[in-house]
Amino acid sequence: MPETIIVGAGLAGCVAAINLVREGRDVLVLERESRVGGSSLYHPGVAGTPIDLKAYEKYAGIDLLPGGAMGHDANIIVDGKKITANLEKHVDGYLVEQGPRSTSINTYLYELARKEGVKFEFNQPVIGEADFAKLPPDSIIATGLYFEGYDALNIPYLTSFHFISRMTRDDLESNHVSIYFGDFTSDYAYTSSMNGLVFAHVFQRDPIGKATLEAFKEKMYEAEGFEFPEFLHFTFPVPAASLNNPRLFAGNKIITGSLASCIEPFMFFGLHGAFVSGKIAATAVSDKEKAYREFLKCNRLYKTIYLAKKATKRFMYPALHLGMMFGMDRAANMMVQMPMAPRFTRNFKAIMPGYQNYTKMS
């Protein structure tokens, strides 16, 4: 078989590479950075997603558990007040470290791919339209959150604005994620921790200023006692500019991960879509019709969630604030204890791109 080229050694790229080499193909991954782990602007970091690990392993043939942690403290904080609904007991949350450290999911998948026989070449930027045109047909493009890939392939995107910081702490007793809502950002912010790394991130789809950052820092200190060092400011593309953003093919190339818009467009959960779409991209090399059916299933709720975000952009956060005033935290605690809670949490997981590909709601 001819060698299959994959551009990008991120989550989707490595999942695709592992599946292809297991089919007996020669696979070469080209990575623009000097190591795995993505851009140093926003990695290392800690992120999470709902996922059924056993079902995913059956679907993609990859056991993800050694690369992360199941079970963690999960909080929602609205205007500085916590909703203590024990969400982590009802939603199977999987927390991973991303970046170049030995404890990251990127390193885990990279080492697994190397053991399977995947070849990697680093410092190989394939970023422009001319670069992509030189690649053979059925090459997989998995370049992630870099503007150049979207521009070269004419994929619409929004520009999102970010402040992030990180620190190491060995005194935290558990992994955690806390999501902050409030009028300081039109999207949200969060803190998360794993493997001694503590990460803070505030962003929105509109230009962001120092006032947003200062408000987030104040709310973090009040709720969790965190004081972070200097924050970095940057932008990156988000594939949520159009109802028709999701796509599997660009000419005779296959695209995957966030570049293919396998991302939930309300809160931008992207880990799950990367894990699933990597498998779909590998399938597309030999069976495009089957892969396209899987891709449609992966993104079956994209338009619904996209429109929901558009509809609630102005009203969601004032509604959350009013809810806190009238006891939303107590109501949330009651709700997750009710018999309907398991069905509710299955529905929540089902909005993640790719959930329907490997498990069915009962």
N, C-alpha and C positions, 0 to 999 in steps of 0.2 A: 504494500500500500504506500502511496506517496505520503510524505511528511505533512502533518497538519500543524499549521502555525496558529498560535494563540497570542494575542497582544494584550498583555496585562496579567500580572501574577497576583491579583487580588482574590477575593473569595470565589467569585463566579468563574474566573479564569482557572483557578486551581481545581475546582470541582469538575469543570469540563475536561481539563487535562487528565485527571485521574480516571474518569470514565472512558475517555478515548484510548488511553494506553492499555486499559484492561481489555479493550476490544482487539488488541494486537496492533494498534497503530503506532507509528513513530510520532512523537509530539514534541514540538519545540515551543517554549514560552519565551516571548521577548518582553522585557520589563525596562521601563525608562529610568527607574531609580537604580541605585547601586545595591539595593537589597529589597527583600519583601517588606511589606508593611505600609505601603502607600506614602502619601505626602507627609512630610514632617510638619506641615502647618497644623494638621488636625490629628495626627497620630504620633505617639501612642495615646490611646483613649480607651474608654470603657463604654460599651453599648449593649443593649439587650433586645430580645424579641420573644414573643410567644412561639413555641414550636413543639411538635410531638416528635421527640428524638427517635423513638423506636420506629415510628412510621416513616420518618425521613430516611433512616438508615436502610429500610427495606426498599424505598423508592430509588435512592441514589447510590446505595452501596457504600456509604461513608458514615462511620460512627463519629459524630461530632462531639460527644460528651467529653473525651479527654482534652478538648480544646477550650472548655469553658466550665461553667458551674450552673447547676440547677438549684433553684431555691435561693431567694435573697430578700432582704427587706425592701418593700416597695411602698413609697408614699406619694400622695398627691398633695401639693401645697398651693392653696389659692389665697392670694393676698396675705401670705405669711402664716396661714392657718392650715394645719395638716388635716387631711381626711384619713382617718385611721381605719380603713376598711379591710385590712389583711388581704389585700388583693393577691399577694404572692401565693396564698394558699389555694386560690381558685383559678388562676391563670398560670399555666406551665411556662414560667419565664426562664430563659436561658441567657446568661450574662457572659459576654466575651470581652477579652482585651484585644484591641486591634493595634497593629503597629509592628515595629521591628524587634521587640524584646523576645527573649526565648519563651516567655510565658504566653505569647499572643496566639490567637486563632490563625493568624497568617503564617506564623512559623510552623505551627502544627500541620496545616495543610500543605505547606511547602515541603516539609520533611517527608510527609506521607507520599506526596507526588514523586519526590526524588527516589524513594524506595521502590515505587512502582515502575520507575524507568523514565519519567518525564525529564527532558533536558531543559535547562534554563540558561538564558543569556541576559546579563544585566547591563545597564548603561546603554540600552538600545531604544532610544526614543522613536516611536512610530506615531507621529502626532498630526501630520498634515494630510490633505487630500491626495497629494502626490505619493506620500508614503503608503497610504492605504491602497492606492491603485496598483502599486507594485506587488502587493501580496497575492498569492494564488487564490483561485476561487475556493470558497468554503473555509477560508480562514475565519477565526473567531476573534471579534473585537470586544475586549473587556476592559476598556480604559478608565472606567469609573468616573469620578467627579472632577474631570479636567475639561476646561472649556474647549481645548483644541479638538477633542474627539467629537463633541457635539457640532462644532462649527464645520469640521471637515465632512461630516456625514449629513449635514443639513437637518439635524434633529432639534426641534424647538425646545427652549429651556427658559426658566426663570433664573435670575441672579439672586441668590440668597446671601444675607449679610450676617457675619458671625463674630462673636468674641469667645475665645476658649482659654483655659488655663489648666494646669495639672501640677500635682505635687505627689510626693511619696509619703506614706504614713504607715507605719507598722503596728500602730496601736488600735486600729479599727478591728472590732471583733467579728464583723461579718461583711459579706458583699452587700451592696445596697444600690438602689436607684431612687432618686426623688425628683419628681416632675413638678415644675413651678409654672403656674398660670397667674396672670395679673395684667393690669393695664400698662405695665412697663414694656411689654412686647406684644405684638399682634400675633405671634406664634407661641412659643413656650421656651422654657429653659430647663436644665436638669443638672443634677450632680450624680455621679456614680463612682463606685469603687470596686476594685478587684486586684488581687495579687499585690497589695500594698500601693497600688496606683489610684489616686483620686483625681477625678476629672470634672471640670465644670464647663458648661456650654450654654450660651444664650444666643438665639438667632431669630431672624424674621425675614419675610420675603420683601420687606420694604427697607430702604436705607436705615441703618442703625447708628445711634450716637452714644456719646459718653453717658448721657442721662440714663439710658437703658442699662448700661453696664453698672453704674453706681447703684441703681435701684436693685438690680439682681444681687450685687455684693451685699447690700444691706439685708435683703431677705434671706440670703444664705446664712449670714451670721446669726440672725435672729432664730432661724428654724433649726440650724444644724451646728452652729458654732464654727463654720469653716471660714478661714481667711486664706485666700489664694495669693500667690505671687503675681507678677505682671501678666496681664491678659494680652493675647495676640488677636489682631483684627484681620479678617480676610473675607473673601467672597468665593463662592463656587456655584456651578450650575446645578439646577434642580429640574428634573424632567417632569414638570407639572405645568407646562405652559399651554397645553391643548388637550381637548378631550381625546384626540387621536395620537397622543404621545407614544403609547406602547407600540413597539415594532420589533420583529425578530430578524428581519433581513434588511440590508442596505446594499442594493445591487446584488452582486454575487458573494457578498460577505454575510456572516452571521454575527449578530450583536447580542450582548447578554449583560446581565447585572443592571446597575442603575442607568447605564447608557441605553438599554432597551426599555427603560421606564418600568422595570420590575420593582417598583417602590410604591408604598401606600401614600397617596397624595394628600392626605389630611394632616398627618403628623410626621411624615417622611420616615416611617419604619422601612429600612432597606435591607437589613441582614437576611431576613427570611427569603425575600425575592432573589437575593444573590445566590443563596444556597440552592434554591430550586431551579432558577434559570440557568445555572451552570450545567446542570444535568440536561435541561432542554436543549441548550446549545450543542452539547455533545451528540444528542440524538439527531439534530438537524444535519450533521455532517453526512449521515448515511440515509436518513429518512425525513425529508423536509415536510411531507404532509403530516406525519405523525407528530413531529416536533411542533408544527404550527397549531395543531389541535391542542397540544399540551400548553402552548403559549397562550392561546385564547382562554383556556381554563385558568391559567396562572393569573391573568389580568381581568378576569370576568367581572370584578366589581370596581375596576378602576374608574369608569365613567360615573358610577353612582357616588363613589367617595369624593371624586373631583367636584361634582356638582354640590355635594353636601358641604364641602369646605367653602365653596363660593357663597352658598346660601347662609352659612352661619358665621362668616368671617367677622361681621360687625356686631353680632349679638351673642356669640358664645361666651365670651369672657365676662360681660356684664351679667349674663345669666348665672354663670358659676359664682360670681360674687354674691348675687342675691341668694343663691342656694346655700352658700356658707352662712349667711345671716340667718336663714330660717332652718338651719340644722341639717344641711346636706350630709355632713359627716355621720350623723346618727342614722339618717335614712340609708346611706350607703352600707353601713354596718348591718343594718337589718336586712337589706336586699341580698347581700352575699350569704346570709344565713338561711335564706328561704329555699324551698325545694327547687325553685326555678333557676337557682344560681348556676348549676352545671350547664344548663342550656344557654344561659346568658354568656357564660365564658366561652363556650364553643362558638357562639356567634361572634364574639370579639376576636377570637383567633382566626375565624373565617375571613375577616377583612384583610388579613395579611396576604400579599401576593404569593400564590403557590400553595396555600393551605389546601385548596380543593384538589390539588394534583395527587396528593398521597394519602388523603384520609377523607372519609365521608361523614357528614353530620348525621347523627341518629335522631 
